[in-house]
Amino acid sequence: MDDLHQLIRSATAADGVSPLNEAALYALEDPSSVRQEFSYTGDQLVGYAQVDSNSQGWCVVAPGSRRQGIGTELLHRFDSDAELHLWAHGDLPGARPLGAKVKLVPRRILLRLERAMDGPVNEGPTPDGIAIRTFEPGSDDAAFLELNALAFAHHPEQGQLTQTDLEQRIASDWFDPAGFFLAERDGELLGFHWTKTHTDPAVGEVYVVGVSPLAQGLGLGRMLTAHGLRHLQERGFDRVILYVEGDNGRALGVYEGLGFTEAMRDVQYRRAD
């Protein structure tokens, strides 16, 4: 496992972006739910590919071993998976040619937006009857998961969050309930903004913002986002990032209105029609 983590670290340092997303990194701790493939040169690990139970995959090749066919050979091991969709984080120059070799084409874009926290955050008024409080692990788990499933019913990853996934994140070093905000009305959970913090580099993150379908049009999404931004600013972070689907016009409008701009994009490649 040490050699795999070293491979991921070296690729991240060379590319400026991790080759695996959060879920894929968590899967390294318990790989029973994913398929893993490894490529070696002698006894040195030079390539790794992971595909989860939903045919979502990632591939990484050591920086000094690229353009030697290692990635192509790894991905050909998944040729029998007709639903394979591979993430290229940062959409690096080699992603499209590699995808073409294994008959994968771009299908989905995930944008990373950034905002400098060098000015005031206008949170605006809280909608009538709405109260904001912080998440209580254990007590709020079920209500949060229910709302998350409703808010992200059509999202292929976030909408599938389970109790085990939640507990895994709560156990992480970065988890802080003081940065996990819930919006309630008459005791009913209507929205949330879960923030996240990173140490290397030091940056805050709008981790997840969700609003109940019953509360659309109240401005809760913008208000909760701003509330979390102010929290991160008060924590001393001078930069905040977030990830959003490239075709989510409503969310993009909210985030751009709050001062976010595009910094990077991830592209998902799927089987060609």
N, C-alpha and C positions, 0 to 999 in steps of 0.2 A: 504493500500500500504506500510506503514511503516513496518508491520510485514513481508511482502514479501522481502523487501530490507534487513531486518535484517537476514532473513533466508539465502539469497544469500551471505551476508557478513560472516556469521558464517561458511557456507560451504567452502567459499573461504579461510578463515583463517585456517580451519582444513585440507584442501586438497592441499593448495598451488597453486590452479588454480580455476578460476571462472567456475561454472557449466553452465553458459550461455555465448554465444559469443556476439560480439558487436551488431549484428542485433537483437538478442533476447532481449538484454538489452534495445535497443531503442524501441522495441515493447511494453515494460512495460509502456512507456509514452503514447502510443495510441494503446491499445490492440484490436482495432476493426478488425484488419486483421488477428488475431491469435485466436486459441482456447486455453483456459486456464482451468486447472483443479487444485483443491486445496484439501489438506487432513489436517484434524484437529484432535488433541487430546484434547478434551474439547474445550476451546477457543484458544488454541495455534496452530498456523500454523506449521506443521511439514513436509509437502511435497507440491511440486508444479511441474506441468508439463505444457509445452507450445508446441503447434504444429502450424506451419505457413501454409499459403495457398498452399505451395509446399510439404506438408507432412513432413517437416523437424522439428525435435523435440528435446527437452531438458527436463531433469528431475532432480530434486534436492530434497534430503531428509535431514532433520536436522541431524547433526552429532550424537546427542544423541538419535536419534530415528531410527537408521539404523538397518538392519537385523531383522526387525519386519514385513516385507511384505508390507510396505507402498509404496515403489517404484513399486513393482509388481502390486499392486492394482491400482495405478494411471495409469500405462501404459496399463493395461487391458481395461481401458476406451476408448482406441483408437484401440481396436481389429478390428473394422470395417474398419479401414484405411489400405487397402492392400499395399499402397505405403509408409507406415511410415518408416522414417529413422531417427535414434536417435543418437545424438552426445554424446560421452563420452570424455570430455576434460581431458587430462592427462592420459587417459586409465587406470583409477584407478583399483585396484584389484577387486572391487565389480562389475565392469561394465560387464564383460563377463558372470558371473553367472546370473545377472539380465537380460541381453539380452536373455540368453537361456530360462529363465522362460517365456518370452513373445514371443519366437520364432524369435528372432533377432540375426543375425550373423554378424561378422566384414566384411565390404565391401570396406571401403575407409580409407586411412590414410592421415592426415595432420600433417606435421612435423613443430615443432618450432625450428629454428636454432638461435644460438647466436654467437656474435663476441665481443671480448674485444677490445676496442678502445685504445690500448696502443702502437700503432705504426703508422707510416704514411700510408695514403691511396693513392694507385697509381691509379689515375683517367685515365691516358693515354690520347692520343690525341683525340680531338673531330673530328668526321668524316667530310670530306669536305662538306661545304655548310650548316652545321648544326649550329643553334644558340640555346643557352639555355637561358631561361628566367623564371620568376616565374608566377604562376597562378594569374589571376585577376578575383575574384568572380563576377558573372554576365556576364562579357564580354566573358569569356572562357567556360562557363558552357556547351553550346550546342556542341561545338567542342570537349571538353573533353569527354562528354557522348557518342558521336558518336564513337570516337576512342576507348574508354573503351569497348563499345559493340563489336567492331571489334576484339580488342585484346583478349577479353575473351568470344568469341562467344560460346565456348564449355564448359565454366565454369558455374556450376549450380547456383552459388551465385553472384560472381562479375560481370558477364556479364549481370545481370538483374538490375543493378544500375539505378535508376530513378532520375529525377530532384528533387523530394521530398526527396529521400535518400541523394542526394548531399547537399541540403539545410539544412537537419538535421545535417549533419556532419560539414558543414560550421558554423553552430550556436553553435557547441560544444566548450567547454572551451579549448580543446587541439588544435583546428584548428589554423594554422599559414600559410598564403599564402607564406611567405618567405621560407617555407620548402616544397613547392609544385612546382616541376620543370617540365617545358615543353620543349621539343625538337622540333624545327621547321626547315623547309627548304622551302624557298620562300613563307613564310606565311602559309604553310601547316603543321598541327600538326602531328608529326610522332611518338612521344613517350612521356612518362611522368614517373616521380618518385614522389609519394606523401609520404612524411615522416610524422611520428606521434611521439608525445612525451608523456611520462607517468611520473607522479610525485610520485607514491607510489607503487613500488620503482621507483627511477629516472632512466629511461631507454629510449633510442630512439628506433624507429621502422621503418623498411622498410615497410611501410604500403601497398602500391601497386606500382608495376612497370609494365608498359604496353608499347608494341611496335606495331606499325601498321604492318599488314601483308606485306605491300608494302616496309617496311624498314628492313625486316629480313636480317641478314647477314652483317649488317653495324657495329655491335658491340654496338648498342645503349643501349641495356639492361644493359650490364656490365658498360658502361660509365656512364649512368644515375644512376645506383645503387651506384657506387663509388662517384659520385658527391653529392648524398644525404648523404652518409656516412661521407664525409668530412664536410658537413654542420652540421651534428649532433655532430661530434667531436669538431668542432669549438664552438658549443653551450655548450660544457662542459660535454657531456655524455660519460661515460667510458665503456658503454655496449650497444649493439644494438641487437634487436631481429627481426625476420621475420617469416612468415608462408608460407609454400610451400607444394604443393601436393606431396605425397610420390612417385608418379610415374612420376613426371615431371623431367626426367633425364637432359634435357637441362638446366633448371633453377637451378637444384641442382649443376650442374657442374660450373655454373657461381658463385653461392654463395659460394661453397666450395673453388673455386679459389680466392675468396675475403676473405677467412679466417673464414667462418662460419662453425660451427659444430652443430650436433643435441643435443638439450637439453631436449626436451619433444615431445610427439606425442599425437594427438587427433585421435580417431577412430570413424568412423561412422558405426552404426549397422543398417542392413536392414532385411526385412522379409527373412526367409530361403526359398530356392527354393523348 
